[in-house]
Amino acid sequence: MFPTIRPRRLRRTASLRRLVREAHVEPSDFILPLFFSEALDEARPVATMPGVSQLPVRAAAEQAKLARDLGLGGVILFGLPKVKDAHGEAACDPNGPVPRAVAAMKDAAPELCVITDTCVDEYTDHGHCGILKKDSRGEMVVDNDATLDVLARSALVQAKAGADVVAPSDMMDGRVGAIRTALDQNGLEDIAILSYAVKYASSFYGPVRDAADCAPKFGDRSGYQMDPANAREALRELELDEREGADMVMVKPALPYLDIVAKVREKTNLPVGAYNVSGEYAMIKAAAQAGMLDEKRATLEALLSIRRAGADFILTYHAIDAARWLGA
Ligand code: PBG
């Protein structure tokens, strides 16, 4: 005990601190989310997310080279179609914004890891993550089993366009298995599935609903996304997705759910990702713009905390800035 034992000895110099540092964050840990719009000719800044824009598909090649040159771990693509319908059929259009952007990115930077978000909420006119039906009480709900087919077909189109990984974010039961079966039956057994295994019904998605134009037109997503109060349920979702064949799993959001990231890390041997979502990004940006926080230090500390909790990689809108701050 004190005075013999003094933890401060190892904090005395920068070289000692570096030697005993437990967690690290590098550009290759980051996956950059990108929003490609079929309707745009020029980038359109997203008001709620300073520094983030909806992009025209023709910007894809340049974004791919930027991500590669910064040494990012990869990109994840979201699409904004021109036309939406009740079933989200545009998510299965081989000429839609995501398949076209994937092809252009793989062409421009073949070694870049390209992931596609698989969900229909950007493609449905009602903004929900699936096909609707009336339940036994006469209320409109998302029809789990009917949605599996459109998800599987969308993943197939994304994989055929060249995606290395498809990432279902819809939270339907059984979708990992349905997507795995569809890929395997079509000779795409090498394409990996990154499951949004643990996705909470979170207020921190607010800003992205501008970027991806995917706010539900009625109700909310609490009938399919998880209750923020639940931790054991996260492990149940994890176990099911592992059994259905997920290659990697994700927890979303990240910062308000670091306890969940740590629990998932302990329970699985699969790679674990965490999604540092739009609201987490917007909070740091807004505080920095108001002069309340040092943006660089706060961002790198937040990203480090997600790694320390146990995430192998982080989906983050800070990816480009953070990679540059880290010397990329
Ligand atoms: C839904 C989806 C959402 C995000 C990614 N995929 C929104 C939602 O679930 O409502 C949010 C990402 C973020 O907030 O950064 N397909």
Residues whose N, C-alpha, C, O or C-beta is under 5 A from the ligand:
A	BS01	PBG	C119 D121 S169 F204 Y205 V208 V277 S278 G279
